[in-house]
Amino acid sequence: MKSLKFTAIGAVSALALSACGGVNQYLADRSETTELYHIFDIKTAADIETVVNAAADGLAQNSNRIQQNRPLMMGSTIPATPGRFQLADMSSAFQGTGMGALMQMASTQSVGTTLRMAKCDGAVWTSHATRTISGYTNLNLYNCLYAYKGGYQLDVYGVFQKTSGGLASITQGLASGLVGTPEQWVNKTIVDTVRSIEGATHSRVVQIEGQPKIGGDALPWVDRFSSQ
């Protein structure tokens, strides 16, 4: 009888620990950082102003804040092939200073991804857009538009941060089920920019390369209404 009693107690304890482990796995605070990039080719004879305005309008649909830059292109000729963005470590701009040391420390703690930005040398238009939901997601999205003899090329680079877990994960899960996950809205931010350019230039924009993949269920279900 004692053996059976101890066995029963052990089984109940194991089930309790298993249940606690499952709950803890769901409620544990998590933080995730993802880098992304996509490059699009735009075959069009439209002028720079048309393409830039369309890109900015599309970007604004899903962003909290946008900073744009239109550098002077005096004396420059349109190249046969487009340029390409490069990644730059933000801390290098402050190398040798106290600010640079702080940035380097933060970059090391975050595995070196959150302090990188796109360097757009030769671009006719650049932008830095942010999409933030406090305590949930943060997106920094950089766009570099390059002109070339066949049209334009749009380079997109982003750093996406997401927190999950804890009691807030319950409401976050409900929101994601209703309107789409944060990752899907990151994709929609990029896709809406491309759609705006296509509509303004009456051309087809083709993705050359990029990751993570955009397509299929990578967009929120509400997208089919907003894109009509």
C-alpha positions in Angstrom: 0.0 0.0 0.0 2.8 2.4 0.9 4.5 1.7 -2.5 1.2 2.5 -4.3 0.8 5.7 -2.3 4.3 6.9 -3.0 3.8 6.1 -6.7 0.6 8.1 -6.8 2.2 11.0 -5.1 5.1 10.9 -7.5 2.7 10.9 -10.5 0.8 13.8 -9.2 4.0 15.7 -8.5 5.3 15.0 -12.0 2.0 16.2 -13.5 2.1 19.4 -11.4 5.7 20.1 -12.4 4.8 19.5 -16.1 1.9 21.9 -15.9 4.0 24.5 -14.2 6.7 24.1 -16.8 4.1 24.6 -19.6 2.7 27.7 -17.9 6.1 29.1 -17.3 7.1 28.4 -20.9 4.2 30.5 -22.1 4.6 33.3 -19.5 8.4 33.6 -19.6 9.4 37.0 -20.9 11.1 36.8 -24.3 12.9 39.3 -26.6 13.7 38.8 -30.2 15.6 40.8 -32.8 15.3 40.1 -36.5 17.2 41.8 -39.4 15.5 41.9 -42.8 16.3 43.2 -46.3 14.5 43.3 -49.6 15.6 44.7 -53.0 13.1 45.6 -55.7 13.5 46.6 -59.3 11.2 49.3 -60.8 11.2 49.4 -64.6 9.7 52.8 -65.4 10.3 56.1 -67.2 8.6 58.1 -64.4 10.6 61.0 -62.9 12.2 60.9 -59.5 9.6 63.1 -57.9 6.8 60.7 -58.8 8.6 57.7 -57.5 9.8 59.4 -54.3 6.3 60.8 -53.4 4.7 57.4 -54.1 7.3 55.6 -51.9 6.8 58.1 -49.1 3.0 57.8 -49.2 3.1 54.0 -49.2 5.5 54.0 -46.3 3.4 56.4 -44.3 0.4 54.0 -44.3 2.0 51.8 -41.6 4.6 54.0 -39.9 4.6 56.2 -36.8 7.4 58.5 -38.0 9.4 59.0 -41.2 12.6 60.9 -41.8 13.4 61.6 -45.5 16.4 62.9 -47.3 16.8 64.1 -50.9 20.5 64.7 -51.6 21.6 67.0 -54.4 22.6 65.2 -57.6 24.4 68.1 -59.3 26.6 67.1 -62.2 26.0 63.4 -61.7 25.0 61.1 -64.6 22.5 58.3 -64.4 24.5 55.0 -64.1 23.9 52.0 -66.2 23.4 49.8 -63.1 21.9 50.8 -59.7 23.8 51.2 -56.5 23.3 49.0 -53.5 23.0 49.7 -49.8 25.7 48.8 -47.3 25.4 48.0 -43.6 27.0 50.4 -41.1 27.6 50.1 -37.4 26.1 53.2 -35.8 28.8 53.2 -33.0 31.5 53.7 -35.6 30.3 57.2 -36.2 31.1 58.1 -32.6 34.4 56.0 -32.4 36.7 57.3 -29.8 34.0 59.1 -27.8 32.0 58.1 -24.7 28.9 57.8 -26.8 30.7 55.4 -29.1 31.7 53.2 -26.1 28.1 53.1 -24.8 26.8 52.2 -28.3 29.4 49.4 -28.6 28.4 48.0 -25.3 24.7 48.0 -26.2 25.5 46.4 -29.5 27.5 43.6 -27.8 24.7 42.9 -25.3 22.1 42.7 -28.2 24.3 40.4 -30.4 25.3 43.3 -32.6 22.1 43.7 -34.5 20.1 46.6 -33.1 22.7 49.3 -33.8 23.1 48.7 -37.5 21.7 51.0 -40.2 21.6 51.1 -44.0 24.2 53.3 -45.7 22.8 54.6 -49.0 25.7 56.2 -50.9 24.5 57.4 -54.3 20.8 57.1 -53.6 18.5 59.7 -54.9 16.2 59.3 -51.9 16.6 57.8 -48.5 14.2 57.4 -45.5 14.2 56.0 -42.0 10.7 55.0 -40.8 9.7 53.7 -37.4 6.7 51.6 -36.3 6.4 51.2 -32.6 3.9 49.7 -30.2 5.2 50.4 -26.7 6.2 47.3 -24.8 5.4 45.0 -27.8 7.2 45.8 -31.1 9.7 48.2 -32.6 10.6 48.5 -36.3 13.4 50.6 -37.8 13.1 50.5 -41.6 15.6 52.1 -44.0 14.9 52.7 -47.7 17.4 53.6 -50.4 16.2 54.5 -53.8 18.7 54.3 -56.6 18.1 55.7 -60.2 19.7 53.9 -63.2 19.1 53.9 -66.9 16.4 51.2 -66.8 14.4 52.8 -64.0 15.0 52.6 -60.2 16.0 50.1 -57.5 14.5 50.2 -54.0 16.7 48.7 -51.3 14.9 48.1 -47.9 16.7 47.2 -44.7 15.1 46.8 -41.3 15.7 45.8 -37.7 12.6 44.4 -36.0 12.3 43.8 -32.3 9.5 41.9 -30.6 8.8 41.1 -26.9 6.5 38.3 -25.9 5.5 36.3 -22.8 4.3 37.5 -19.5 0.7 38.2 -18.7 0.6 40.7 -21.6 1.1 37.8 -24.0 -2.6 36.9 -23.6 -3.8 40.2 -25.0 -1.0 40.2 -27.6 -2.1 36.8 -28.8 -5.7 38.0 -29.1 -4.7 41.1 -31.1 -2.5 39.1 -33.4 -5.4 36.8 -34.1 -7.7 39.6 -34.9 -5.5 41.9 -37.0 -2.3 39.9 -37.8 1.1 39.3 -36.1 3.8 42.0 -35.8 5.8 40.1 -38.4 2.9 40.3 -40.9 2.6 44.0 -40.4 6.3 44.5 -41.0 5.8 42.8 -44.3 2.7 44.9 -45.1 4.7 48.1 -44.4 7.1 47.1 -47.2 4.4 45.7 -49.6 2.3 48.9 -49.3 5.3 51.0 -50.3 5.8 48.8 -53.4 2.1 49.0 -54.2 2.1 52.7 -54.0 5.0 53.0 -56.4 3.3 50.6 -58.8 0.1 52.6 -58.7 1.8 56.0 -59.3 4.2 54.8 -62.1 1.8 52.3 -63.7 4.6 49.8 -63.7 5.3 46.4 -62.2 7.8 46.2 -59.3 9.8 43.0 -59.2 11.5 41.6 -56.1 15.1 40.7 -56.9 16.1 39.2 -53.6 15.5 39.4 -49.9 14.8 37.7 -46.6 12.7 36.7 -44.7 10.4 35.6 -47.5 7.3 37.8 -48.2 4.3 35.9 -49.6 1.5 33.5 -48.9 0.4 33.9 -45.3 3.2 36.4 -44.6 0.7 39.3 -44.7 -2.2 40.0 -42.3 -5.6 38.8 -43.4 -6.9 42.4 -43.3 -4.5 43.2 -46.1 -7.0 41.8 -48.7 -9.4 44.7 -47.8 -6.8 47.5 -47.7 -5.3 46.5 -51.0 -8.6 46.5 -53.0 
